[in-house]
């Protein structure tokens, strides 16, 4: 009797492990957002659940997107839409360009930064949409002609559509631009067999970023000064308080909900500095478990990418993996003052509805690909 496809390839099914790890991180993120923001929300908004409710809305939207995206065959993104000559991936790219352009003119300014669009009373951060557009576009460009990825010409052709988005994002937010560039170059690096040229590219990019920081807006170079002298710099308050939170947590923490630094000592502690509150309340043990969960998540995505049915799907998984890994590393490095401060959230945990919704949509892509895996 002929075996079914699932019996022939037992791995070709929905990756429950990846889904459960994702849901655990999202649930833990909601818990920590409530713990870290309840005091600030009560004082400023009169509702201790204010930020939790807004994040929960983003999570619900993200879960719906995850369900929809995971049920769509990944090849649909590169197929020509009937009765047109347009591919869905080009529409997604066009939407990202439109949103990035719109935020420069009609964006909402918060804390001195214009990074959000107000749509029907909800905030949308275009740079998050750009990340998933870049992952899909780079994966598409690579699968069209993978052999030229060993040449500078090939890298240039792949990076050309990314360059426009990068230019628009740099104007808005250098931190997000660094993540997007990391995703694109990382995907090119993975696809190449000869990788020596990429080290030259990395060096050039790092050099350009340093020049931009030093000769660009004064607040960027100021962040270098804060990093080098956080204890005495007048604006090193947030990072210094974060370090106090980490130190006071010790091995096992002061207890969930018992943080002192969240009581207005760390400004907006539910955002980029939430890892410091995790360390304070749950200690090194709790922080270590969080890092382990991210490690397992990245490992599951890596496994799916290695057994993906083709280059396009494998590159999508690689892009999602790089996106999450880069943001985790940068966020934790900033909180521990290992690198200068940037506005990069901790995936699934930091407050930000657009961020968590797009990340869940990206995981939907990976989960959909996991059902098409080949044996091995």
N, C-alpha and C positions, 0 to 999 in steps of 0.2 A: 504494500500500500504506500502511495506517495506521501511523503511528509509535508506538512504545511510549512509556509514560509517562516513562521515563528519557531517551529520545531527545528528547522534547518539552521536558523540563526537565533538562538535564545536571547541574544543581546538586543535584537531588533524590537524593542518595546520601550514604552515611556519610562524615562529614567526617574524612578520614584525616589531614589537616594538624593539626587540633585534637587528635586522638588522639596523634599522634607528639610534639607539643609537650608534652602532658600527661605522657606516658611519660618523656620526657627530663627534665622537672622532677622527677618522682618518683624516677627513677634517680639523678639528681644529688643529691637529698635523702638517699637511702640512703648514698651515698658520703660526703657531708659529715657525716651523723650518726655514721658509723663513725669518720671522721677526728677529729671534735670530742669524741667520747665515749669512745674506746677507753681512754685513760689513766684517766679517772674510773671507768669500768666495771671495769677491771682492779684498781684499788685498792679499790673499795667492794664489788664483786660477785665478784671473782676470775675474771672472764670478760670479755675485751676486746670480745667480740661481744654482750654482754648487751643493750644498748639497740638495736643493729642488728637483733637477732633479734625483739625486741618490735615494732619499727617495721615490719619485714618482714611480721609477722603482720597488722598493720593494713593494709598495702598489699595483701596477698593478699585480705583481706576486702573492701577497697574495690574491687579489680578485679572480684571476683565480683559485688558490688553494681552496679558500672558496667555489666557485661554484662547483668545482669537488667533493670535500669532502662532501659537503652537499647533493649531489645527490647520494652518495654511501651509501648503507644500512650499518649501524654500525656493524651488525653481520658478515659482510664480513671479518672484521679484525681478527676474531677468528675461521673462517671456514678453514678447510684443503683445500689447493689448489689442484685441480684435478690432478691426476696422480703423486702426491707427498705426503709426510707426513708432509709437512711444512705449517704452518699457516702464513698469511700475517703479523700478529703482530710480529712474530719472525724475519721476514725479516727487519721490521722497527727497531726492537731492534738491530739487527746485523749491520745495516747501522749506527746507532748511535754510537755503540762501535767502528766501523771502523773509523768514522770521528773523534771521540775523541782521538783515538790512532794516527791517521795521523797528527792531529794538533800539537802533541808533537814533531814530527820529521820534518815535512815540513811546519809547520804553519808560517804565516806571522807575523812579530813582529811590533807592533805599540805602541808608547808611553811606551816602556819597557815591554809590555805584548804580549805573543804569544797565541792569541785566535782565529785567523782567518785562513781560507784556501782560497787561490786564485784559483778560478775555472773559466776558460774562461774569465779572466779579471774582474770577480766579486768576492767580498768578501763574504764568508760564515762563520758564527760563529756556530761551531758544538754544543756548549752548548744549543743553542736555539732549535736545532733539538732534543737534548736529552730530553728536557722538555716534548715535545709531546710524545716521545717514552716512557718515564716513566709513564705518565698519562695512556696510553693505556695498558702498561704492568701491572701496579698495579691494574687497573680495571679488567683485565683478571684474575690475580691471586686471587683477592678477590671473584669474581663471581664463581670460581671453587670450593671454599670451604669456604663460608662466616661464618660458625659456629665457625671455629677455630680462628677468628679474636679477640676473647676475651682472647686468651692465648698468652704468650710470644713466644711459638713455631709457632703459626700462623703468628705473626708479623715478626718473623725471616724468615719464608719461603717466605713471600711476599717481604721483604726487600733484600733477597739474590740476585736476579737479578739486583736490583737497586744499590747494594753495588759496583759492578764492575764499573758501570757508574759514581757513586759518587767518587770513587777512582781516576778515570781518570780526572774528572772535577776538583777535589780539586787541582791536580797538576797544572792545567791550570788557574783556577779562583775560589777562595774560595767563593766569593759572589754568583756566579751562583750555586755552590754546596749547599749553605744554602737554596736557593730558591727550588732547586730540592728535597732536604731532607724535606723541609717544605711541598711540594706537596705530597710526598709519605706518610709521617707520618700523615699528615692531612687527606688523603683519608682513611688510616687505622683507624684513630680515628672516622671518620664519620660512617664507616661500623660496628663498634663495639657497642655492647649494654652495656658492662661493660668497663668503660673507665679509671678506677683508674690506671691501669698499664701504661697507656700512659703518665701520668704526670711524672712517674719515667723515662720513655724514654726521654721525653722532657728535664728533668733535666740533664740526662746523656749527651745528645747531646750538650746542652748549655755548660756544663762543658768541653767537648772535644774541642768544638770550642774555648773557652777561653784559654785552654791550648795550642792549636795550634797557636793561635794569639800571646801568650806570649813567647812561646819557638820556634816558627817557624821563618820565615824570619823576619828580623828587621823592614821592612817597614810596616808589619801588626801591630806589637805592637806600632809602631810610630803613627798609625792612632788613637789609644786610647789616646796617649799623645796630639795629635792635637785636638781631641774632648774635652778633659778636659781643654785645655788652648788655645782655638782657637784665642783669641785676641793677644797673644804675641808669639805664636809658629811660627817659620820661614816659615813653610809649611802650615799654616792655612789660607793662602791667598784666595784660591778659596771659601772655606766655608764662610769666613768672608765677601767677596764681595757678595756672595749670600744672606747673612743676610742683608747687606746694600740695596740690590735690593728689598727685601721683605719690609723692613722698608720704603724705599722711595716711594713704590707704594701706601701706605696708604690704604684707603677704596676703592677708585674708580680707582686708577692707574694713571700713567702719560700719557696714551694713547697708542694705538696699534702702534708699530714701533718706539716708542719714548724712549725706554730704553737706559740708559747711560752705565749700567754695561756690556752690551753685546759688547761694543766697546773695546774689548781686556782686560777688567778688570776681567771678568769671563772667564777663558780658556775654549774653546769649549762649549760655553753656550747652544748650540743646542743639546748637549748630556744629561748626567745625571742631569745637573743643570737647565734644561729648565723650571722647575716649578718656580724657582726664577724669571725668566724673565716674566712668566705669572703673578706672583704676582706684579712685578714692573709695567708692562704695563696695566694690567687689574684690579689690586688691589685685596683686599680681596673678593670683590663681584665676580670678574671673577674667582679667585681661588676656591671660594666656589661653583660656578656653575660647574666647572670642577670636583670637588670632588663629587658633587651631581650626575653628569652624570655617574661617575664610580659606585656610589652607586646604581643607577638605572640599570646599566649593570649587576652588581653582583646579584641584586634582580631578574632580568629576568632569569638569568642562574639558580639561586636557584629554582625559580618556575618551570622551565623545569625539573630540577633534581628531584623535588618532585613528578612530574607526569610522569616520564620516564617509559617506558614499562617494564623494568627489571633492575636487579641490575647492570649489566655491563654498560648499557647506563647511569644509574643514577650516577655511580661512575665516568664515563668519564666527565659528567657535573660538578660533584663536584671537580674533578681535575682541570678543566679549571677555575672554580670559585676561587679555592685556589690560583692557579698560578697568576691570575690577582690581587686578593686582596693582596697577599703577596708583590708583586712588587710595587703596589701603596703605601702601608703602608711604606715599607722600603725606597722607593725613597723620599717620602715627609718627612719622619723622618730624612733622611740624609740632605736634603736641609735645613731643619729648625734646624739642628745640635742637634736633639733629640737623635740620636745614632751616633756612629763613621761612617766615610765615607766608602761607598761601591760602587762598580761600577754597580748598578742596574738601568736600564732605566725605565722611566715612560711609561707604556704600551700605545701603539698607538700614543704617542706624541713625545717621545724622538727620536732623529735621530738613525737609525739602520735598514737597509733593511731586514736583516734576522729576526730580532725581530718582526717587524710588519708583515712580511709574515707568520711566524709561528703562531703568535697570531690570524691572520685572518683564517688560516687553522684550528686552534682549535675552533674558533667560527663557522666555517663550520661544524665541528663535532656536536656542540650543536644545530645548526640550523637544521641539518639533523635529529637529535633525536627529535626535537620539532614537526616534522611532524608525529611522531609515538606515541605521548603522549596518555596516557589513560585518561579517564574522571576523574575529581576530582581535 
